[in-house]
Amino acid sequence: MAFPTAAQLSRAGLDDRALRNAEMTKLDTLAKKTGADQALSGSLVWSDKELGWIANWRLAAAGKTYIWQVRGVGFDEAFRVAIRGAAQILSGNGQPE
């Protein structure tokens, strides 16, 4: 796992808002520059109504962008859902739920 630096994000023209809406091909290119194979993109937002985090994740593989979400979970679980989903996609087992 590798995270881009603030400087790398800036050079790519990606601030917080642009990062959320960036095409996965652009994020994959940036991921390669950080030493990763491809990008897993996501956002975490606290929800008082859900009494937990709402996490949205994206990953492109085999010409398709997969999107999945989890709601009302703890911070650690939000990341476990991201990694499980990425593993499911990359192993050829389809869309995470």
N, C-alpha and C positions, 0 to 999 in steps of 0.2 A: 504494500500500500504506500502510495506517495501522495502528498498534497502539494499543489502549486504554491509558490510564494506569492506574496502580494505584488511583487515586481513582475512576475510572470503573468499574473492575471491582468495587471495594468497594461503590459505590452500587448496582450491579446485583446485589449479593449473590453474587458469583462469586469464590471462592477457588480455589486450584489444583485441588482435588478436584471442586468444583462446575463449574468451567470445562470439565473433561474430559467431564462427563456432561450438560451443558446442552443443552436443545433448540436446534436450529439457528435457529428463529424468534427466540428470545431473543438469540442471538449476532448474528443479522442486524440486529436492532434496535440493539444496542450498536455494531455496525460503522457503522451510519448516523450515530450520534452522534459517531463519531470522524472522519467525513468520507469513509468508504468506502461502496461500493455494497452489499456483502454480506460475510459472514464466511467465511473458510476456517479451519477449526479443526483442530488437530493436536497430537500429542505426539511427543516424541523421547526414547527411552530407550536408554542404552548397553547393549550385550550382549557380555560376554566370550565367550560361546559362539558368537555370530554374528561376532565380531571386527569389530563396527561398530554403527552406530545402527539401531534399529528405529523407523520413523516410521509413524504412523497418521494419516490425513487424512480430513476430512469436509467436504462442501460441499453445500448445498441449492440445487436449481435445478429449475424447472418442476414443482414439487410433489413432488419426490423427493429424498431424501438419499442422496448417493453416498459410499461409503466405500472407501478403498484403502490399501494398505500397501506399504512396501519394507523389506527386512531386510538387515543386514550391509553397509551402505554408509557412506561418509564423510558428514560433516555437510553439506557443500555439495550433495552428490548428493541427500540427503534433501529439501532445499528445492527442488532442480530437479524432483524427482518431484512435489512438491506443486504447483508452478507449471504443469508440463506437464499434470498431471491436471486442474487447474482450467480451463486453456485448452481441453482436450479436452471437458470437460463443458459449459462456457459456449458453445462453438462448435457444440454440438448433436451431437457425435460420440460420445456415450455414456460408458459406464463405463471409467475408467482401469484398467489392469492392473498 
